[in-house]
Amino acid sequence: MNERDVCDIFCTDEKKVSRLREEVEITRGLASIFKVLADDTRIKIIYALSKEELCVCDVAGIIGSTVAAASHHLRLLKSMGLAKHRRQGKMVFYSLKDDCIQKIIATALNHNKAHKDN
């Protein structure tokens, strides 16, 4: 740690600390979503699903995996509330549950691009 990265003295703004200590509790549970997103394969799947609905076999082809592996990732995304599926005959199609996760990915891509450009 660089000496310039911390305060030279220790003091706190008790009102601010007390208020924010309570407010930050709203983030409880978010880490599990980010843990799911912290996998390159699942990010690719989410990105692909943000473009269009896909069957499990198509997802496997896109990520270069077996159908079983793709199905595993898709089930995890579904269990976290990020994806949904529908059955059509013998086919199962996946899509994003809503546009929230799509916005997170788009924001991250914009950040990544801006960071690379600097």
N, C-alpha and C positions, 0 to 999 in steps of 0.2 A: 504494500500500500504506500502510495506517495504521501509525504507529509502534508502536501497541499490539498489532499482529498478530504481532510477532516477539519473540524473547527479547532481553533487553538485553545478554546476554553469550553467547558461543558455547562450549558444552561438550556433550559427548555421553556417553551411558551406553554404553560400548563393548560390554558383554555383551548389552545389549538390542538395540543396532544390529546386532551380528553375528548374533544369533539371528533377528531379524526379516528381515534381508537375505536369509537363506536361505529363510525361511518364505514370503515374498511371491512367490517364484518359482512357487508353486502357481497364481497368477493368470495365468500365461502363457497367452495365447490367448483370454482372456475379452473383451478389447477388441473382437475381431472380432464376437462375438455382440452386444455393445452397439452396435456400428456398424450392424449389421443392424436392431436395434431402434430406432435413432435416426431412423426414418422414420415420419411420421404414418400413411401409407397401410399400411405393414406392421404397425404397432401395431393399426390397425383390423382388419386381416385376422386377426391373432393373437387379438384379442379375440373376433371372430366365431367363429373356429375353436374357441375355448375353450367356446363355447356349444353348438356341434354341428358335425358333419361337413357339409361343403359341396362342391358341384361348382364347377368353375372359373367357369361362367356365373353361378352365384349370387354368388360372390365379386365378380365384375365388377359385378354389379348393386348389391351392398352398398357398394362403394367408388366407384361411379360412374365406371367406367373401361371400356376395351375388354377383351375376353377376352384378347387378346395381352398387355396390360399386367398384368392380374391373373395370368396364367400366368407371366409373368416374375417377379413378386414371389413367387409360390408356389414356383417352382423355386429361387429364392434361399433361401427359408426351409427348403426341403427339403435343399438342399446344405449348409446350416449345421447340419443335424440337429434343426431345430426343428419341422418338419412332416413328414408322411408322406402317401402317396397310395395309392389302390387304384383299379383299373379295373373297371367293371361295364358290360359291353357297350361301347357307344360313349361312355360317361360316365366321367369321372375325378373322384373324390372326394378331398378333402383333409381331414386332421384334424391336431391337434397330436400330435407323436411321443410325448410323455409329459406329465405334469402339472407338471414343473419350470418351464417357461416360463409356464404359467398362473399359478403361484404368484408369479413375478416380476412379472407384470402386475398381479395382485391387490394385491400389496404396494405397487407404485407408485401404483395408484389410491387405496389407503388413505392413503398418504403425501400425495398430491396433495389429497385431500379434507381431511385434517387441516390441511395447510398453508393451504388456502383458508379454513378455519373460524377460523383464528387471526388 
